[in-house]
């Protein structure tokens, strides 16, 4: 029998426990003064005179703008919103006799480097005017009244469409921002009936003039970048330097949202990264961190430059890079059409090099680029070569590759804003945006307040912790420490060693300090059996060769399998030794290891290292008091398993790299702080996990959940879970139903595959961290206190969600986690569930502070990151690539990760 489709649950109520406070939120209340207005949707089809469909979004936007300018009177001078694709919206219907319009438009094109008379798309040279046919076909209508009805808990369908239109208006007004101030008052008057014919004639003339000014300024508008609902301006005051090749750019994000309190406008600060404009060669030198062009890796350069836009210095035209030439500039040849010398007008093809062409035909003197590849700005079957020397990157091109740890630190340092600074920036943005003057919003009868909302919140009490010697520990501001305290269950380490890949540092001093600090926390650590230094001659070998050589030395010097290895790396977080070291230790040899790169050895640093070591070896740093005494509501009496799920994807722009799915499951019920992880690869950019239940050809399940369920059974005295609580990270609202109907169904199948006739009860919760809701201390200048919960006013009008700031923050503005409860068969009350989630933020064994999101999700994230480094996907990609360096994902098999060794698979190796 087919399982009926599940739907997201409704809110059962609101929480009440906790200290009640007021907080500011970055939401502006929106009023709808004309709820009877109706949006009319039209499908837009644009074709050229030869019948070809026009797909370029920028050209479509310009054509529609000009259509509404040219046919202003026939279209009744309607205010409109257009998404640049297929959908156009108006407040009232267009005249019935308007369905097909013809427009003459002057297109911009570029010139071929091989033939200056040949027109090529995407440049700055005007061609003869072209004729376009624009069809506007009525699709549907939906009332604006659906929005206030939704806030009262009624249907959501039409309100989603209305919100889509309103957010489209925000994007459109950002595009036309420079010209709005000239014609705002006139556009608002479009919705008002003319008092008399003469007044109408006067108004019509003024409006026509306003449209001319509007369009002329719109088409000249430059220096803006839109990333979904985030908007950025090319203003030097908004930029900050990350390094010599990368710039940070500040902007703002805005979108309309439906809340319990009605329609609101959410406004937040946004940031993106752009490539530093300037000469292409300078960019490559900075990007690859080399001083001279001869050291440039052109394979990496080709990958980095693909799809970037450049401007030529000799013509000031813009082109898009598709690749590099196979030969250097002075050798790369092409066929040039030249006139014959016999006086006729006939042309013949003559082979010439790019260097010769630019020197003899264009008078451009090339110096350093003679021996470098050319940029290919043409098409795959018709290349156009430009010397690197005459090309410069244009501004506002987004950086889509992963950041190095150094870049990450720089970005965090320069973009962080204290709460009062962020609030000031948002207040200034409200003034600058002048939402009250927007013509379309005015036509809808929508007004936006100028003050941010003040809402009710509650602060939950932090849970009490139990540490060694029977002591209690009460967190303060989301933090606690082990000063004058011991671990609850410290381990003893008899046989261990230190390996040193770093050329500096005193490993003897490090071992002594680690032993002394460990003993003060109750850990009995003997002196290391060996201190092994890497041979200097190995430092130029490949990372895997260096790691293998080190393990050979370990086997020679150690009489038996060590309990633990401390590995000193030469670079913090960015060492290319990390992946091979973890692969060999966890998969090949089954060793627990801890990597360090101490800049300064302090007690605090050693304390953090020992927290991880003790957890990896099976010790317990601390427990929740309610966990130790088995008094957790809904968990204490019924075997309950807690699951954390996360999927990490390849670098942006690398759609061929596999995604890594990690799932952690709790062990040793009734504990909620001990977990085991299982990690698998899956198809690139796939968010929904497909290996939770995976029967092979013989029908045997080899999926993730079978391993976790069996581990729970073994560690919980032969009890199978009767309740499963799932925490899912990384999915958007459009994927909630897939979590319920695909992932949850796999988990049920895995459970039934163990011979069970009844499935357990489930509670499914999604945690979202990537959002733009921010909470501010009302009447103060700091962050909200740890444990702050908001489940009223700004939450969904129907679904069960809430915001929680479980952690404290001393740097920047805190971002609450947005929890969505999709299913709750267990039957938590709102207060019970919020306190349970709050408690799970205090069981993270890698540190001594509350985490922003529940610990199972943190562990899943770390597992995916650590095990994902086992495989050098870049090497696999290079081996499978075609000549152009890129290949279809259909042709690249998803590699399997090496299996974890039996010695470590049940450990918390991810700590």
MIGUPA-937322 format. One record per residue (C-alpha): residue number from 1; residue in one letter; x, z, y negated. Coordinates in steps of 0.5 Angstrom, whole numbers, plus 500, padded with zeros to 3 digits. Example, Ala and Ser with C-alpha at 12.3 -4.5 7.8 and 13.67 -1.06 7.14 Angstrom:
2
n	res	c1	c3	c2
1	a	525	516	509
2	s	527	514	502
END
This chain:
911
n	res	c1	c3	c2
1	x	500	500	500
2	x	502	498	493
3	x	504	504	489
4	x	499	504	482
5	x	503	503	476
6	x	505	509	472
7	x	503	510	465
8	x	507	515	460
9	x	503	521	459
10	x	500	524	453
11	x	502	530	449
12	x	499	537	452
13	x	500	541	446
14	x	505	544	442
15	x	510	549	442
16	x	510	556	439
17	x	516	560	441
18	x	522	561	436
19	x	523	563	429
20	x	519	559	424
21	x	523	555	419
22	x	522	549	414
23	x	526	543	414
24	x	527	537	410
25	x	527	530	414
26	x	529	523	412
27	x	522	521	412
28	x	518	518	406
29	x	510	519	407
30	x	506	513	406
31	x	499	512	403
32	x	495	506	405
33	x	490	505	399
34	x	487	499	402
35	x	486	500	409
36	x	481	494	410
37	x	486	489	409
38	x	488	484	414
39	x	494	481	417
40	x	493	474	419
41	x	499	471	424
42	x	501	464	424
43	x	505	460	429
44	x	511	456	425
45	x	513	450	427
46	x	519	446	423
47	x	521	439	426
48	x	525	434	422
49	x	523	426	421
50	x	526	424	428
51	x	522	429	431
52	x	527	434	433
53	x	525	442	432
54	x	529	446	427
55	x	532	452	431
56	x	537	455	426
57	x	534	461	423
58	x	537	461	416
59	x	535	454	415
60	x	528	456	417
61	x	528	461	412
62	x	530	457	407
63	x	525	451	408
64	x	519	456	409
65	x	521	459	402
66	x	521	452	399
67	x	514	450	402
68	x	511	456	399
69	x	514	454	392
70	x	512	447	393
71	x	505	448	395
72	x	504	454	391
73	x	497	452	389
74	x	495	449	395
75	x	497	456	399
76	x	493	460	394
77	x	500	463	392
78	x	500	467	398
79	x	505	473	399
80	x	508	472	406
81	x	513	475	411
82	x	517	470	415
83	x	521	473	421
84	x	525	466	421
85	x	523	465	428
86	x	516	463	430
87	x	511	468	426
88	x	509	468	419
89	x	504	473	416
90	x	499	473	410
91	x	495	479	407
92	x	489	474	407
93	x	488	467	411
94	x	491	461	408
95	x	486	455	406
96	x	483	452	412
97	x	485	445	410
98	x	493	447	410
99	x	496	446	417
100	x	501	441	416
101	x	506	440	410
102	x	511	435	409
103	x	518	438	405
104	x	524	434	402
105	x	530	439	403
106	x	537	438	402
107	x	541	440	408
108	x	548	443	407
109	x	554	440	412
110	x	561	440	413
111	x	566	434	414
112	x	571	433	420
113	x	578	434	419
114	x	579	427	423
115	x	574	423	419
116	x	572	425	412
117	x	566	421	412
118	x	563	424	418
119	x	558	429	417
120	x	558	435	421
121	x	553	441	421
122	x	555	448	418
123	x	559	447	412
124	x	558	446	404
125	x	557	439	403
126	x	551	436	401
127	x	548	430	405
128	x	542	426	402
129	x	535	429	402
130	x	531	430	409
131	x	524	430	410
132	x	521	436	414
133	x	514	437	417
134	x	512	444	417
135	x	506	446	421
136	x	502	453	420
137	x	497	454	426
138	x	493	460	426
139	x	494	465	431
140	x	490	472	430
141	x	489	477	426
142	x	489	485	426
143	x	487	490	421
144	x	491	495	417
145	x	486	500	419
146	x	489	500	426
147	x	495	504	423
148	x	491	510	420
149	x	487	510	427
150	x	493	511	431
151	x	495	517	427
152	x	489	520	429
153	x	490	519	437
154	x	487	512	438
155	x	489	505	440
156	x	496	503	439
157	x	496	496	440
158	x	494	493	434
159	x	498	498	430
160	x	504	496	433
161	x	503	489	431
162	x	502	492	424
163	x	508	496	424
164	x	512	489	426
165	x	509	486	420
166	x	511	492	415
167	x	518	492	418
168	x	519	485	417
169	x	517	486	410
170	x	523	491	409
171	x	528	485	412
172	x	525	480	408
173	x	525	484	401
174	x	533	486	403
175	x	534	478	403
176	x	531	477	397
177	x	533	483	393
178	x	537	480	388
179	x	531	476	385
180	x	525	481	386
181	x	526	484	379
182	x	525	478	376
183	x	518	477	379
184	x	515	483	382
185	x	510	485	377
186	x	508	477	377
187	x	507	477	385
188	x	503	484	385
189	x	498	480	380
190	x	497	475	386
191	x	492	480	389
192	x	488	481	383
193	x	482	476	382
194	x	483	472	375
195	x	478	475	369
196	x	477	468	367
197	x	479	461	367
198	x	484	461	361
199	x	487	467	364
200	x	488	464	370
201	x	491	458	367
202	x	496	462	364
203	x	497	466	370
204	x	498	460	374
205	x	504	458	369
206	x	507	464	369
207	x	507	465	377
208	x	510	458	378
209	x	515	460	373
210	x	516	466	377
211	x	517	462	384
212	x	522	458	381
213	x	526	463	379
214	x	525	467	385
215	x	527	461	390
216	x	533	459	386
217	x	536	466	386
218	x	534	467	393
219	x	538	461	395
220	x	544	463	391
221	x	543	470	394
222	x	550	472	398
223	x	554	478	400
224	x	549	481	405
225	x	549	483	412
226	x	542	485	416
227	x	543	488	423
228	x	536	489	425
229	x	533	494	420
230	x	540	496	417
231	x	542	493	411
232	x	549	492	408
233	x	551	489	401
234	x	558	486	400
235	x	560	491	394
236	x	567	494	394
237	x	564	501	393
238	x	561	500	400
239	x	567	499	404
240	x	573	503	407
241	x	579	501	410
242	x	580	503	418
243	x	586	499	419
244	x	589	493	417
245	x	585	488	420
246	x	578	492	420
247	x	573	495	415
248	x	568	500	415
249	x	561	498	411
250	x	556	503	409
251	x	549	501	408
252	x	542	504	409
253	x	537	503	415
254	x	529	503	414
255	x	523	502	418
256	x	516	504	418
257	x	514	509	424
258	x	507	512	426
259	x	507	519	426
260	x	502	525	427
261	x	502	526	420
262	x	501	518	419
263	x	505	512	417
264	x	512	514	414
265	x	518	510	412
266	x	524	513	415
267	x	531	512	411
268	x	538	513	413
269	x	545	512	412
270	x	548	506	416
271	x	555	504	418
272	x	558	498	421
273	x	565	495	422
274	x	567	488	419
275	x	573	484	420
276	x	578	484	414
277	x	577	478	410
278	x	583	474	408
279	x	588	469	412
280	x	587	468	419
281	x	595	469	421
282	x	595	476	417
283	x	589	478	421
284	x	592	476	428
285	x	598	480	426
286	x	594	486	424
287	x	589	486	430
288	x	595	485	435
289	x	600	490	431
290	x	606	485	431
291	x	610	484	425
292	x	612	476	427
293	x	608	470	429
294	x	612	469	435
295	x	609	475	438
296	x	602	473	438
297	x	598	473	444
298	x	594	467	443
299	x	590	468	449
300	x	588	474	446
301	x	587	471	439
302	x	583	465	442
303	x	578	471	445
304	x	578	475	438
305	x	577	469	434
306	x	571	465	438
307	x	565	465	433
308	x	568	467	427
309	x	567	464	420
310	x	573	461	416
311	x	574	458	409
312	x	579	452	408
313	x	583	453	402
314	x	584	446	401
315	x	576	444	401
316	x	573	451	400
317	x	568	449	406
318	x	566	454	411
319	x	566	453	419
320	x	565	457	425
321	x	571	457	430
322	x	570	455	437
323	x	577	456	440
324	x	584	454	439
325	x	588	447	441
326	x	592	446	447
327	x	598	444	443
328	x	601	446	437
329	x	600	443	430
330	x	605	438	430
331	x	604	436	437
332	x	596	436	437
333	x	594	429	436
334	x	587	425	435
335	x	585	418	434
336	x	584	417	426
337	x	580	411	424
338	x	584	406	419
339	x	583	400	416
340	x	587	394	418
341	x	593	391	414
342	x	590	384	414
343	x	585	385	408
344	x	579	385	413
345	x	574	391	413
346	x	575	392	420
347	x	578	399	423
348	x	582	401	428
349	x	584	407	432
350	x	591	410	431
351	x	593	416	434
352	x	596	421	429
353	x	598	429	429
354	x	594	434	425
355	x	600	436	422
356	x	602	429	420
357	x	594	428	418
358	x	594	434	413
359	x	601	432	410
360	x	600	424	409
361	x	593	423	408
362	x	591	430	405
363	x	597	432	401
364	x	597	439	404
365	x	604	442	405
366	x	604	446	412
367	x	610	451	413
368	x	609	456	418
369	x	603	454	422
370	x	607	447	424
371	x	609	451	431
372	x	602	454	432
373	x	596	452	435
374	x	590	449	431
375	x	583	452	430
376	x	578	448	433
377	x	572	448	429
378	x	568	442	432
379	x	564	442	438
380	x	566	442	445
381	x	566	435	446
382	x	568	433	439
383	x	574	438	437
384	x	575	438	429
385	x	582	441	428
386	x	585	445	422
387	x	591	449	421
388	x	591	456	421
389	x	595	456	415
390	x	589	453	411
391	x	584	458	414
392	x	582	465	411
393	x	576	469	415
394	x	570	470	410
395	x	567	477	409
396	x	562	481	412
397	x	563	479	419
398	x	562	484	424
399	x	567	487	429
400	x	564	487	436
401	x	570	489	440
402	x	571	497	442
403	x	575	501	438
404	x	581	504	440
405	x	582	512	439
406	x	586	512	433
407	x	580	507	430
408	x	575	512	432
409	x	578	518	429
410	x	579	514	422
411	x	571	512	422
412	x	569	518	424
413	x	573	522	419
414	x	571	517	413
415	x	564	516	415
416	x	562	523	416
417	x	558	526	410
418	x	556	533	409
419	x	548	534	409
420	x	548	535	402
421	x	552	529	401
422	x	548	525	406
423	x	541	527	402
424	x	544	525	395
425	x	546	518	398
426	x	539	517	401
427	x	535	520	395
428	x	539	515	391
429	x	537	509	396
430	x	530	511	394
431	x	531	510	387
432	x	535	503	388
433	x	530	500	393
434	x	524	501	388
435	x	519	501	394
436	x	513	502	389
437	x	515	495	386
438	x	514	491	392
439	x	509	485	392
440	x	507	485	399
441	x	507	492	400
442	x	503	492	393
443	x	498	487	396
444	x	497	491	402
445	x	495	497	398
446	x	501	501	401
447	x	505	506	397
448	x	511	510	399
449	x	512	517	396
450	x	519	518	393
451	x	520	525	396
452	x	523	527	403
453	x	518	530	407
454	x	518	538	408
455	x	516	540	415
456	x	515	546	420
457	x	521	547	425
458	x	522	553	430
459	x	529	556	432
460	x	530	558	439
461	x	534	564	441
462	x	540	562	445
463	x	541	564	452
464	x	545	570	454
465	x	551	568	458
466	x	554	572	464
467	x	562	572	465
468	x	567	576	469
469	x	567	583	470
470	x	560	583	469
471	x	560	582	462
472	x	555	579	457
473	x	556	574	452
474	x	552	572	447
475	x	553	565	443
476	x	553	565	436
477	x	552	558	432
478	x	552	555	439
479	x	559	557	441
480	x	562	562	445
481	x	569	564	447
482	x	573	567	452
483	x	577	572	448
484	x	578	578	452
485	x	574	575	457
486	x	575	572	464
487	x	572	567	468
488	x	566	569	472
489	x	569	566	478
490	x	576	564	477
491	x	580	560	482
492	x	587	561	485
493	x	592	556	485
494	x	598	557	490
495	x	601	550	491
496	x	601	545	485
497	x	606	541	481
498	x	607	537	474
499	x	608	530	473
500	x	611	528	467
501	x	610	520	464
502	x	612	522	457
503	x	619	522	454
504	x	618	528	450
505	x	615	535	451
506	x	618	541	455
507	x	614	541	462
508	x	617	548	464
509	x	614	551	457
510	x	608	548	458
511	x	607	551	466
512	x	609	558	463
513	x	604	558	458
514	x	599	555	462
515	x	600	560	468
516	x	600	566	463
517	x	593	564	459
518	x	590	563	466
519	x	592	570	468
520	x	589	573	462
521	x	582	569	464
522	x	583	572	472
523	x	586	565	475
524	x	592	567	479
525	x	596	561	478
526	x	603	561	482
527	x	609	557	479
528	x	609	550	480
529	x	612	547	486
530	x	615	541	483
531	x	616	539	476
532	x	617	531	476
533	x	620	527	471
534	x	619	519	471
535	x	625	515	472
536	x	627	512	465
537	x	627	505	468
538	x	620	505	471
539	x	617	505	464
540	x	617	498	463
541	x	614	497	469
542	x	606	496	470
543	x	602	502	470
544	x	600	501	477
545	x	607	501	479
546	x	609	507	475
547	x	603	511	478
548	x	605	509	485
549	x	612	510	484
550	x	610	517	481
551	x	606	519	488
552	x	612	517	492
553	x	616	522	489
554	x	611	527	489
555	x	610	526	497
556	x	618	526	497
557	x	618	533	494
558	x	612	537	496
559	x	611	539	503
560	x	604	539	504
561	x	598	536	500
562	x	598	540	493
563	x	591	543	491
564	x	592	541	484
565	x	596	536	480
566	x	597	537	472
567	x	599	530	469
568	x	602	529	462
569	x	601	522	459
570	x	605	519	454
571	x	599	518	449
572	x	592	521	448
573	x	586	518	451
574	x	589	511	450
575	x	594	511	455
576	x	594	505	460
577	x	596	510	466
578	x	590	514	466
579	x	586	509	470
580	x	591	507	475
581	x	592	515	476
582	x	585	517	477
583	x	584	511	482
584	x	590	513	486
585	x	589	521	485
586	x	581	521	487
587	x	580	515	491
588	x	587	514	495
589	x	590	521	496
590	x	584	526	494
591	x	587	530	489
592	x	584	534	483
593	x	588	532	477
594	x	588	534	470
595	x	591	529	465
596	x	594	532	458
597	x	598	530	452
598	x	599	536	448
599	x	601	535	441
600	x	601	543	440
601	x	601	548	445
602	x	596	553	443
603	x	592	558	446
604	x	586	554	444
605	x	588	548	447
606	x	590	551	454
607	x	584	555	454
608	x	580	548	454
609	x	585	545	459
610	x	583	551	464
611	x	576	551	463
612	x	576	544	466
613	x	581	546	472
614	x	577	552	474
615	x	571	547	474
616	x	574	542	478
617	x	577	546	483
618	x	570	550	485
619	x	571	556	480
620	x	565	558	475
621	x	567	559	468
622	x	560	562	466
623	x	553	562	468
624	x	546	563	464
625	x	544	570	465
626	x	537	567	467
627	x	541	563	472
628	x	545	568	475
629	x	538	573	476
630	x	534	567	479
631	x	529	568	474
632	x	528	561	471
633	x	521	559	470
634	x	518	553	475
635	x	525	553	479
636	x	526	560	481
637	x	521	560	487
638	x	521	552	489
639	x	527	548	491
640	x	529	544	485
641	x	534	538	484
642	x	536	536	477
643	x	538	529	476
644	x	542	526	470
645	x	543	518	469
646	x	546	514	465
647	x	549	507	465
648	x	555	504	461
649	x	556	497	459
650	x	562	493	458
651	x	565	491	451
652	x	560	488	446
653	x	561	480	447
654	x	564	481	454
655	x	557	479	458
656	x	561	478	464
657	x	564	485	465
658	x	560	489	470
659	x	555	495	468
660	x	557	502	471
661	x	551	506	473
662	x	552	514	474
663	x	548	519	477
664	x	549	526	478
665	x	545	531	482
666	x	545	539	482
667	x	547	543	488
668	x	547	550	490
669	x	539	551	488
670	x	537	556	485
671	x	543	554	480
672	x	542	549	475
673	x	550	548	473
674	x	553	545	479
675	x	553	538	480
676	x	556	532	484
677	x	556	525	482
678	x	555	518	485
679	x	558	512	481
680	x	556	504	482
681	x	557	498	479
682	x	551	493	477
683	x	550	487	474
684	x	553	486	467
685	x	548	489	461
686	x	543	491	466
687	x	540	498	464
688	x	535	499	469
689	x	539	502	475
690	x	538	498	482
691	x	542	502	487
692	x	538	509	487
693	x	535	506	494
694	x	539	500	497
695	x	538	499	504
696	x	543	494	508
697	x	542	489	513
698	x	540	494	518
699	x	535	498	514
700	x	540	504	513
701	x	540	506	506
702	x	547	506	502
703	x	544	508	495
704	x	546	513	490
705	x	540	518	491
706	x	541	519	499
707	x	548	522	498
708	x	545	526	492
709	x	539	529	496
710	x	544	530	503
711	x	549	534	498
712	x	543	538	495
713	x	541	540	502
714	x	547	542	505
715	x	549	546	499
716	x	542	549	498
717	x	542	553	505
718	x	538	547	508
719	x	532	546	503
720	x	530	540	501
721	x	528	539	494
722	x	520	540	493
723	x	521	538	485
724	x	526	533	482
725	x	527	534	474
726	x	530	527	472
727	x	534	526	465
728	x	535	519	463
729	x	540	517	458
730	x	540	510	454
731	x	534	507	455
732	x	529	504	449
733	x	522	505	449
734	x	520	498	451
735	x	524	501	458
736	x	520	507	459
737	x	515	504	464
738	x	521	501	468
739	x	524	508	469
740	x	517	510	471
741	x	515	504	476
742	x	522	502	478
743	x	527	507	478
744	x	522	513	480
745	x	520	509	485
746	x	527	508	488
747	x	528	515	488
748	x	521	516	492
749	x	523	511	497
750	x	530	514	498
751	x	527	521	499
752	x	522	518	504
753	x	528	515	508
754	x	530	522	510
755	x	524	523	514
756	x	519	526	509
757	x	512	525	509
758	x	511	528	502
759	x	514	526	496
760	x	516	532	491
761	x	513	533	484
762	x	517	530	479
763	x	518	531	471
764	x	522	525	468
765	x	525	526	461
766	x	528	521	457
767	x	534	523	452
768	x	535	518	446
769	x	541	520	441
770	x	542	513	438
771	x	536	514	432
772	x	536	515	425
773	x	532	521	424
774	x	536	527	421
775	x	534	534	419
776	x	536	538	413
777	x	536	545	411
778	x	531	546	406
779	x	533	550	400
780	x	540	550	402
781	x	546	545	403
782	x	548	546	410
783	x	546	543	417
784	x	540	546	421
785	x	541	552	425
786	x	543	551	433
787	x	536	551	437
788	x	532	548	432
789	x	526	544	435
790	x	521	540	431
791	x	515	537	435
792	x	510	536	430
793	x	508	532	424
794	x	514	527	425
795	x	513	526	433
796	x	509	520	436
797	x	501	521	435
798	x	500	520	442
799	x	506	521	447
800	x	509	527	449
801	x	516	528	445
802	x	520	532	440
803	x	527	533	437
804	x	532	538	438
805	x	538	540	435
806	x	541	545	441
807	x	548	544	438
808	x	552	547	432
809	x	556	542	427
810	x	561	544	422
811	x	563	537	420
812	x	558	532	418
813	x	550	532	419
814	x	547	533	425
815	x	543	528	429
816	x	538	531	433
817	x	536	529	440
818	x	530	525	441
819	x	527	527	448
820	x	521	523	451
821	x	517	527	457
822	x	514	521	461
823	x	512	525	466
824	x	511	532	468
825	x	508	533	475
826	x	511	540	475
827	x	507	543	470
828	x	511	546	464
829	x	508	548	458
830	x	511	546	452
831	x	515	552	450
832	x	517	553	458
833	x	520	545	457
834	x	523	546	451
835	x	527	553	453
836	x	529	550	459
837	x	532	544	456
838	x	535	548	451
839	x	538	552	456
840	x	541	546	460
841	x	545	545	453
842	x	549	551	455
843	x	551	550	462
844	x	557	545	460
845	x	563	547	464
846	x	568	543	460
847	x	567	547	453
848	x	565	553	450
849	x	560	551	446
850	x	553	548	447
851	x	552	540	447
852	x	548	536	443
853	x	544	533	450
854	x	543	537	456
855	x	549	537	461
856	x	547	533	467
857	x	547	527	462
858	x	554	529	459
859	x	556	529	466
860	x	553	522	468
861	x	557	519	462
862	x	563	522	464
863	x	563	520	471
864	x	561	513	469
865	x	567	513	464
866	x	572	516	469
867	x	570	512	475
868	x	569	506	471
869	x	577	506	469
870	x	579	505	477
871	x	578	497	476
872	x	582	493	471
873	x	576	489	469
874	x	580	485	465
875	x	584	482	470
876	x	578	481	475
877	x	576	477	469
878	x	582	473	468
879	x	583	471	475
880	x	575	469	475
881	x	575	465	468
882	x	575	458	467
883	x	580	454	463
884	x	576	456	457
885	x	577	463	458
886	x	570	465	459
887	x	565	464	465
888	x	558	465	467
889	x	556	471	470
890	x	553	468	475
891	x	559	466	478
892	x	563	472	477
893	x	561	477	483
894	x	560	484	481
895	x	566	488	484
896	x	565	495	488
897	x	568	501	486
898	x	573	504	490
899	x	570	510	494
900	x	572	517	492
901	x	576	521	497
902	x	572	526	502
903	x	577	531	499
904	x	574	530	492
905	x	567	527	492
906	x	563	534	492
907	x	567	537	487
908	x	566	536	479
909	x	572	531	478
910	x	568	529	472
911	x	570	535	468
END
